[in-house]
């Protein structure tokens, strides 16, 4: 059927549909509350053939009930695209939006002189302003992926920068892990670089197959020469070039690359579609070409995708009419925004393959052909990148046997240049690497040494050093075996290297940034690391390792308990401090005993001996003799404490002496019989290491493989946290700390610690080996030297060369033989015997307290005795006065009798007078008279009445007032004592 007849038939069907819709009155309006039954689809196409195909596709669509429900009709509205984007935008408003189109399908015109395709962009701007979806069928620029500008644009063709996904699959297929990317400095060029790097990090977790970018070359479009960039690329190690450039720029690049012989054998060129069609693309280059770029088929897929989205939307959403003109700038069509999201969720099988879109509206799962430039410049399909329905993902298939590589060879190039002069790094670690600084008088190193300068990254200074040792001899042997030259240098920061987690951005996530030797290798500032570098998973993720040149493990280094001289072995049970304190204690106790006995009130009285003589009080010499006699249990001949306080201290001192003597005797026997344990720790499982509360300091080297081992082991997490604060910068510093006592245990590689223990008998390794691993040579990822170095090391093991290095360097310090037995247990110190000294101190304090009590009590007794003596003296004086008065009266009475001659009269006149004047009292002794007088005074108080008073129930006259010659005494005269 001819095209004219097809067009006539389509018009016939179209008119029938129009009449049908008119009869049902649904052409220009829709029933209230229901979705539309007709949809206008706009088309901005490049030629008449495309317009006709668009109309036919829509006419045919109306009969496909899989996509168009019954009662729904689609109509096409098309215009021709114009090179002038302004005219295109005006035509969209005038001829499409005014017809209430629900979506627009846009093709493209030839690009202008600047290389930009502006007309589809004008359609996207205009339609996107009203939220009308735009489906591109040929626009592949990266700018259309920006949803901030092209808000409602999606396309059935992939953008150019999606070819980076195929590049990565091709590199993985061929095994190339190091590449050079050359791209133009425009939106597409930068987009393809970003896509390559992001996809490589996200989808290729295995670093062994991940492509690393060695160098990136960015050039300005409209090139005139590319020579300047090629000079830099000549020194690069990679020989795999990924090129993104348009046809004109690719012509210049290929021309200059041919001048530098960079298109010959050994090089690999993988280019994008635009560069593939350059007129001088080198033979052997591989390129990509979109599998299906037929515009008719893309029109068909875009229309069916739109119909599929509208069908689902009619079920789930309420569809409103599309905008009718461009005059109302405030129109926001919510249905258009929803329709765009439905379109992005489509996933159908179309004429161009599996049609699906990403979040940016770009076509995914697009198929490509892998093109190889033949000998005569012809293009041959050697593979394809297609959607595998069984695996439900994209798959690359290449026939390697049909590929012709640059230089017209059939063998796949290695993809890298193998340099013969390497930069080698090492680090000071005895006995593997000994470092010696050159003096001012020296110019060259000695015969067995190699120059190894150190460049300080902090101040930028470089110092000259010479290196020798186990690893240096190994490096010499490797260079001779696999034929390379080298420059040796020390680690810039003096560390093996550890990683720091660095946040890049919210999208790229966290990146491990390495320091030390590993950092130099990862950043490709070094080619080789020849050092005791432990092989572990963290390092192997970023660098290559050879087979181990030495197997080892992790062990613990500690200091042995100190030994004393055998000539004074009898002093070893106690430490020097304890001996001094015992000597001091003897004399302090003796002095205190003397003072207690000297100043005690109960210690100065003399004692009567059996012979009638009196013993002197305790003097200082006797107190010292007493203290030494108790301590040495030699008996006490003279001078013992007499006061209670001194005797209490003496008992305490005797108890202390018993403890000291018993401890000395027991420990001396242990020194002479028992064997002291060689180590304090039993190994890594020792409870003192695992228990963070123990006062035991242990550590390792910061950022080392041992540090990573403890960080990786969950069961050692508590121990690792306590170790972090004690970790040292180098192994030398840590070993010195163990010798000085600042570090009790140093955890490090067994080979180094065994060497140190053999060299210094004060050091010993504890427990069995754990965390077994090996030392390997470090190389860059994908280094061409990896296999050669590994084979050489295996050969060294078989030939016995590695054993000879062990004998020469590892066991070289084993001439001194350390004693294998020690018969001395731990020396007792002040910490062990502190309780005894506390006991002595308590005895001294108790003695001082007791003597204070004695003095106070004695003073109280003296004061009481003085008061009693004063009272006794007053009583004696009163008794004498009474006796004197009595004697005087008797004398006077006798005198009167004598004078008047009345010897027969029994009583004198004065006695009669006195008897009448005073009541007759019964005669009493002095004591009773004293008490009676006191009572009479009490009886008289309150009973006196005028001149009379009552006494013994009789009324008497009051005696005349006069001062009695005899004073009145109270019963208690203690208050008279001053």
Residue pairs with C-beta under 8 A, 6 or more apart in sequence:
3 52
6 56
7 52
7 56
10 55
10 56
10 59
13 59
14 55
14 59
17 59
17 62
17 73
17 75
18 27
20 73
21 27
21 37
21 38
21 73
24 37
26 37
26 38
27 38
30 36
30 37
30 321
35 314
35 318
35 319
36 319
36 321
37 71
37 72
37 73
38 72
38 73
38 74
38 75
39 72
39 73
39 74
39 75
39 102
39 310
40 74
40 75
40 76
40 77
40 99
40 100
40 101
40 102
40 322
41 58
41 74
41 75
41 76
41 77
41 101
41 102
41 103
41 104
41 105
41 303
41 306
42 76
42 77
42 78
42 79
42 92
42 96
42 99
42 101
42 103
42 104
42 105
43 50
43 51
43 54
43 76
43 77
43 78
43 79
43 104
43 105
43 106
43 299
44 78
44 79
44 80
44 81
44 88
44 91
44 92
44 96
44 104
44 105
44 106
44 107
44 119
44 120
44 123
45 51
45 54
45 78
45 79
45 80
45 81
45 105
45 106
45 107
45 299
46 80
46 81
46 107
46 108
46 109
46 138
46 295
47 80
48 80
50 107
50 295
50 296
50 299
51 78
51 80
53 295
53 296
53 299
53 300
54 76
54 78
54 105
54 299
54 303
55 76
55 78
57 299
57 300
57 303
58 74
58 75
58 76
58 303
59 76
61 67
61 68
61 74
61 303
61 304
61 307
62 68
62 73
62 74
64 304
64 307
67 304
67 307
67 308
67 311
68 74
68 307
68 311
69 311
69 314
72 314
74 307
77 95
77 96
77 99
77 101
79 91
79 92
79 95
79 96
81 88
81 106
81 107
81 108
81 109
81 119
81 120
81 123
82 88
82 91
82 109
82 119
83 109
83 110
83 112
83 119
84 119
85 118
85 119
85 121
85 122
86 122
88 119
88 122
88 123
89 122
89 123
89 125
89 126
92 104
92 122
92 123
92 126
92 127
93 126
93 325
93 326
96 104
97 126
97 127
97 130
97 132
97 322
97 323
97 324
97 325
97 326
98 324
98 325
98 326
100 321
100 322
100 323
100 324
101 132
101 322
102 132
102 133
102 306
102 310
102 322
102 336
102 339
103 132
103 133
103 134
103 135
103 306
103 339
103 343
104 123
104 127
104 132
104 133
104 134
104 135
105 134
105 135
105 137
105 299
105 302
105 303
105 306
106 120
106 123
106 124
106 134
106 135
106 136
106 137
106 139
107 120
107 136
107 137
107 138
107 295
108 117
108 119
108 120
108 136
108 138
108 139
109 117
109 119
111 117
112 118
115 221
115 246
116 141
117 139
117 141
120 136
120 138
120 139
120 144
121 143
121 144
121 150
123 134
124 134
124 136
124 144
124 150
124 152
124 153
125 149
125 150
126 326
127 133
127 134
127 152
128 134
128 150
128 151
128 152
128 153
130 322
130 323
130 326
130 331
130 332
130 333
130 336
131 151
131 152
131 332
131 333
131 334
131 335
131 336
131 337
131 340
132 152
132 322
132 323
132 333
132 336
133 152
133 153
133 154
133 306
133 336
133 339
133 340
133 343
134 150
134 152
134 153
134 154
135 154
135 155
135 156
135 302
135 305
135 306
135 343
136 144
136 153
136 154
136 155
136 156
136 157
137 155
137 156
137 157
137 295
137 298
137 299
137 302
138 157
138 293
138 295
138 298
139 155
139 157
140 155
140 157
140 158
140 159
140 160
141 159
141 160
141 187
141 188
142 159
142 160
142 161
142 187
142 188
142 191
142 192
143 149
143 150
143 187
144 150
144 153
144 155
144 159
144 361
144 362
145 159
145 191
145 360
145 361
145 362
146 360
147 360
147 361
150 361
151 340
152 336
152 337
152 340
153 361
154 340
154 343
154 344
154 357
154 361
154 362
155 361
155 362
155 363
156 298
156 301
156 302
156 305
156 350
156 352
156 355
156 363
157 290
157 293
157 298
157 363
157 366
158 290
158 362
158 363
158 364
158 366
159 188
159 191
159 362
160 188
160 191
160 192
160 244
160 272
160 273
160 274
161 188
161 191
161 192
161 194
161 195
161 244
162 195
162 362
162 364
162 366
163 192
163 244
163 272
163 273
163 288
163 368
164 192
164 193
164 195
164 196
164 199
165 195
165 199
165 394
166 288
166 368
166 370
166 385
166 396
167 196
167 242
167 270
168 196
168 199
168 200
168 203
168 204
168 211
169 385
169 394
169 396
170 270
170 286
170 370
170 396
170 398
171 177
171 179
171 211
171 240
171 270
172 204
172 209
172 211
173 396
173 398
174 268
174 412
174 415
175 209
175 415
176 211
176 240
176 268
176 415
177 208
177 209
177 210
177 211
177 212
177 781
177 782
178 211
178 212
178 214
178 237
178 238
178 240
178 415
178 416
178 781
178 782
179 211
179 212
179 213
179 214
179 238
179 240
179 241
179 242
180 213
180 214
180 215
180 216
180 217
180 233
180 236
180 238
180 240
180 241
180 242
181 193
181 196
181 213
181 215
181 216
181 217
181 241
181 242
181 244
182 217
182 219
182 229
182 241
182 242
182 243
182 244
182 245
182 253
183 189
183 190
183 192
183 193
183 216
183 217
183 218
183 219
183 243
183 244
183 245
184 218
184 219
184 220
184 221
184 244
184 245
184 246
184 249
185 218
185 219
185 220
185 221
186 221
188 244
189 218
189 244
189 245
190 218
192 244
192 272
193 216
193 244
196 211
196 213
196 242
197 213
198 507
198 508
200 210
200 211
201 210
201 508
204 210
204 211
207 541
207 542
207 781
208 781
212 781
212 782
214 236
214 237
214 238
214 524
215 232
215 233
215 236
215 238
217 229
217 232
217 233
219 226
219 229
219 245
219 249
219 253
221 246
221 249
222 248
222 249
223 248
223 249
223 252
223 253
224 252
225 252
225 256
226 252
226 253
226 255
226 256
226 257
227 256
227 259
227 260
230 256
230 257
230 260
230 262
231 260
233 241
233 262
234 260
234 262
236 417
237 416
237 417
237 419
238 415
238 416
238 417
239 266
239 267
239 268
239 413
239 414
239 415
239 416
239 417
240 267
240 268
240 270
240 415
240 416
241 262
241 267
241 268
241 269
241 270
242 270
242 271
243 250
243 253
243 269
243 270
243 271
243 272
243 275
244 271
244 272
244 274
244 275
245 253
245 271
245 272
245 274
245 275
246 274
246 275
247 274
247 275
247 277
247 278
249 275
250 271
250 274
250 275
250 278
250 281
251 278
251 279
251 280
253 275
254 263
254 278
254 280
254 281
254 282
255 280
257 263
257 282
258 280
258 282
263 269
263 282
263 283
263 284
263 406
264 406
264 407
265 405
265 406
265 407
265 408
265 409
265 413
266 406
266 407
266 413
266 414
266 417
267 406
267 407
267 413
268 286
268 405
268 406
268 413
268 415
269 282
269 284
269 285
269 286
269 406
270 285
270 286
270 287
271 281
271 285
271 286
271 287
271 288
272 287
272 288
273 287
273 288
273 289
273 290
275 281
275 287
276 285
276 287
276 288
276 289
276 371
276 373
276 379
281 287
281 373
281 377
282 373
282 406
283 373
283 374
283 375
283 377
283 404
283 406
283 407
283 408
284 372
284 373
284 403
284 404
284 405
284 406
284 407
284 408
284 409
285 372
285 373
285 406
286 370
286 371
286 372
286 373
286 382
286 403
287 370
287 371
287 373
288 368
288 369
288 370
288 371
288 385
289 368
289 369
289 371
290 366
290 367
290 368
290 369
291 352
291 353
291 366
291 367
291 368
291 369
291 384
291 385
291 386
292 298
292 351
292 352
292 353
292 367
294 351
294 352
297 350
297 351
297 352
298 351
298 352
300 350
300 351
301 348
301 350
301 351
301 352
301 355
304 348
304 350
305 343
305 346
305 348
305 350
305 355
306 343
308 346
308 348
309 339
309 342
309 343
309 345
309 346
310 319
310 339
310 342
312 342
313 319
313 338
313 339
313 342
317 335
317 338
318 335
319 335
320 333
320 334
320 335
322 333
322 335
322 336
323 331
323 333
340 361
343 357
343 361
344 357
344 358
344 359
344 361
345 357
346 355
346 356
346 357
347 354
347 355
347 356
348 354
348 355
349 355
352 366
352 367
353 365
353 366
353 367
353 386
353 387
354 365
354 387
355 363
355 365
356 363
356 364
356 365
357 363
357 364
358 364
365 387
365 394
367 384
367 385
367 386
367 387
368 384
368 385
369 381
369 383
369 384
369 385
370 381
370 382
370 383
370 384
370 385
370 396
370 398
371 379
371 380
371 381
371 382
372 379
372 380
372 381
372 382
372 402
372 403
372 404
373 379
373 404
374 380
374 404
375 404
375 408
380 402
382 398
382 399
382 402
382 403
383 396
383 397
383 398
383 399
384 396
384 397
385 394
385 395
385 396
385 397
386 394
386 395
386 397
387 393
387 394
387 395
388 394
388 395
400 412
401 410
403 410
403 412
404 410
405 411
405 412
405 413
406 413
414 784
416 782
416 784
418 784
418 785
419 527
420 483
420 484
420 485
421 484
421 485
421 486
421 487
422 484
422 485
422 486
422 487
422 527
422 528
422 785
423 486
423 487
423 489
423 525
423 526
423 527
423 528
424 475
424 486
424 487
424 488
424 489
424 526
424 527
424 528
424 529
424 530
425 488
425 489
425 490
425 491
425 517
425 520
425 521
425 526
425 528
425 529
425 530
425 531
426 433
426 452
426 467
426 471
426 472
426 475
426 488
426 489
426 490
426 491
426 529
426 530
426 531
427 433
427 490
427 491
427 494
427 495
427 496
427 517
427 531
428 434
428 435
428 490
428 494
428 730
428 732
429 531
429 532
429 731
429 752
430 469
430 732
430 752
430 755
431 469
431 470
431 752
431 755
431 809
431 810
431 812
431 813
432 469
432 470
432 471
432 531
432 532
432 752
432 775
432 809
433 467
433 468
433 469
433 470
433 471
433 472
433 531
433 532
434 467
434 468
434 469
435 452
435 465
435 466
435 467
435 490
436 449
436 465
436 466
436 467
436 468
437 463
437 464
437 465
437 466
438 445
438 464
438 465
438 466
444 451
445 451
445 466
446 466
446 468
448 468
449 466
449 467
449 468
449 472
450 466
450 467
450 468
450 472
450 475
450 476
450 488
451 464
451 465
451 466
451 467
451 488
452 465
452 466
452 467
452 488
452 489
452 490
453 462
453 463
453 464
453 465
453 489
453 490
454 462
454 463
454 465
454 489
454 490
454 492
455 461
455 462
455 489
455 492
456 462
456 463
456 492
457 492
457 493
465 490
467 488
467 490
469 809
470 805
470 808
470 809
470 810
471 530
471 531
471 532
472 488
472 530
473 805
473 808
473 809
474 530
474 549
474 796
474 805
475 486
475 488
475 530
477 792
477 796
477 801
478 484
478 530
478 777
478 789
478 792
478 793
479 485
479 486
481 792
481 795
482 785
482 788
482 789
482 792
484 785
486 528
489 526
491 497
491 516
491 517
491 520
492 516
492 520
493 515
493 516
494 516
494 729
494 730
495 515
495 516
495 517
495 702
495 703
495 704
495 729
496 516
496 517
496 518
496 531
496 533
496 701
496 703
496 704
496 705
497 514
497 515
497 516
497 517
497 518
497 519
497 520
497 539
497 703
498 514
498 515
498 516
498 518
498 702
498 703
498 704
498 707
498 708
499 512
499 513
499 514
499 515
499 518
499 538
500 512
500 513
500 514
500 515
501 510
501 511
501 512
501 513
502 510
502 511
502 512
502 513
503 509
503 510
503 511
504 510
504 511
512 542
513 519
514 522
514 542
515 703
516 703
517 526
517 529
517 531
517 533
517 778
518 529
518 539
518 542
518 543
518 778
520 526
520 529
521 529
521 543
521 778
521 779
521 780
522 542
522 543
522 780
524 780
527 779
527 780
527 783
527 785
528 777
528 778
528 779
528 785
528 789
529 543
529 777
529 778
529 779
530 777
531 778
532 550
532 749
532 751
532 752
532 775
533 539
533 545
533 705
533 775
533 776
533 777
533 778
534 704
534 705
534 706
534 749
534 773
534 774
534 775
534 776
535 545
535 548
535 773
535 774
535 775
535 776
536 705
536 708
536 709
536 773
537 712
538 708
538 712
539 545
539 705
539 778
542 781
543 778
543 779
543 780
543 781
544 778
544 779
544 780
544 781
544 782
544 783
544 786
545 776
545 777
545 778
545 779
546 776
546 777
546 779
546 786
546 789
546 790
546 793
547 776
547 790
547 793
547 794
548 773
548 774
548 775
548 776
548 793
549 774
549 775
549 776
549 777
549 793
549 796
549 797
549 802
550 751
550 774
550 775
550 802
550 806
551 772
551 773
551 774
552 749
552 750
552 751
552 769
552 772
552 773
552 774
552 775
553 749
553 750
553 769
553 770
553 771
553 772
553 773
554 684
554 706
554 709
554 747
554 748
554 749
554 750
554 769
554 770
554 771
554 772
555 747
555 748
555 749
555 750
555 753
555 754
555 765
555 766
555 767
555 768
555 769
555 770
556 681
556 683
556 684
556 698
556 745
556 746
556 747
556 753
556 765
556 766
556 767
557 735
557 738
557 745
557 746
557 747
557 748
557 753
557 756
557 757
557 763
557 764
557 765
557 766
558 679
558 680
558 681
558 738
558 744
558 745
558 746
558 763
558 764
558 765
558 766
559 738
559 739
559 741
559 744
559 762
559 763
559 764
560 678
560 679
560 761
560 762
560 763
560 764
561 676
561 680
561 826
562 762
563 822
563 824
564 571
564 572
564 824
564 827
569 671
569 672
569 824
570 668
571 579
572 668
572 671
572 824
572 827
573 663
573 664
573 667
573 668
573 670
573 671
573 827
573 828
574 582
574 664
574 667
574 827
574 828
574 829
574 833
575 827
575 828
575 829
575 830
577 829
577 830
578 828
578 829
578 830
578 832
578 833
581 830
581 837
582 631
582 660
585 656
585 837
585 840
586 624
586 627
586 628
586 631
587 624
587 627
588 844
589 627
589 649
589 653
589 840
589 843
589 844
590 620
590 623
590 624
590 626
590 627
590 628
591 620
591 623
592 649
592 844
592 847
592 848
593 618
593 623
593 626
593 627
593 641
593 646
593 649
593 650
593 653
593 847
594 618
594 619
594 620
594 622
594 623
596 603
596 641
596 643
596 645
596 646
596 649
596 847
596 848
596 850
596 851
597 603
597 617
597 618
597 623
597 641
597 642
597 643
597 646
598 604
598 617
598 618
599 851
599 855
600 642
600 643
600 644
600 645
600 646
600 851
600 854
600 855
601 854
601 855
601 857
601 858
602 642
602 643
602 644
602 854
602 858
603 617
603 618
603 641
603 642
603 643
603 646
604 617
605 642
606 614
606 615
606 616
606 617
607 614
607 615
607 642
608 614
608 615
609 615
617 642
618 626
618 639
618 640
618 641
618 642
618 646
619 639
621 639
622 638
622 639
623 639
623 641
625 636
625 637
625 638
625 639
626 636
626 639
626 640
626 641
626 650
627 653
628 634
629 635
629 636
629 637
630 636
630 650
630 653
630 654
630 657
631 653
631 657
631 660
631 661
633 657
633 661
640 650
641 647
641 649
641 650
643 850
643 851
643 854
644 850
644 854
645 846
645 847
645 848
645 849
645 850
645 851
645 854
646 847
646 851
648 843
648 846
648 847
648 850
649 843
649 844
649 846
649 847
651 843
652 839
652 840
652 842
652 843
652 846
653 840
653 843
655 839
656 836
656 837
656 839
656 840
656 843
659 833
659 836
659 839
660 833
660 836
663 828
663 832
663 833
667 825
667 828
670 825
671 823
671 824
671 825
672 823
673 823
674 823
674 825
675 821
675 822
675 823
676 822
676 823
676 824
676 825
676 826
678 764
678 822
679 764
679 765
679 766
679 767
680 744
680 766
681 688
681 689
681 745
681 766
681 767
682 766
682 767
683 766
683 767
683 768
683 770
684 747
684 767
684 770
685 767
686 766
686 767
687 694
688 694
688 696
689 696
689 698
689 719
689 745
690 718
690 719
692 718
692 719
692 721
692 722
696 744
696 745
697 726
697 742
697 743
697 744
697 745
698 719
698 722
698 723
698 726
698 743
698 744
698 745
698 746
698 747
699 723
699 725
699 726
699 727
699 728
699 734
699 743
699 745
699 746
699 747
700 706
700 707
700 710
700 723
700 727
700 728
700 734
700 746
700 747
700 748
701 707
701 727
701 728
701 729
701 730
701 731
701 734
701 748
702 727
702 728
702 729
704 748
705 773
706 747
706 748
706 749
706 771
707 727
709 771
710 716
710 719
710 720
710 723
710 747
711 720
713 720
723 747
726 743
728 734
728 737
728 743
731 746
731 748
731 752
734 743
734 746
734 748
735 746
735 756
735 763
737 743
737 746
738 744
738 745
738 746
738 763
739 760
739 762
739 763
745 766
746 753
750 765
750 769
751 775
751 810
753 765
754 765
754 810
755 810
755 813
756 763
757 763
757 764
757 765
758 811
758 813
758 814
758 816
758 818
759 813
759 814
759 816
761 816
761 818
761 819
777 789
777 793
779 785
779 786
779 789
793 802
796 802
830 837
866 977
867 974
867 977
870 974
870 976
870 977
870 978
871 973
871 974
871 976
871 977
874 969
874 973
874 976
875 973
878 926
878 930
878 967
878 969
879 926
881 966
881 967
882 926
882 929
882 966
885 965
885 966
892 910
893 908
893 910
893 911
896 908
896 909
896 910
897 903
897 905
897 908
907 915
917 959
918 959
919 951
919 952
919 954
919 956
921 932
924 932
930 969
930 971
931 971
933 968
933 969
934 970
934 971
936 951
937 968
939 951
940 949
940 951
943 949
943 950
944 958
946 958
947 957
947 958
948 955
948 956
948 957
948 958
949 955
949 956
949 958
950 956
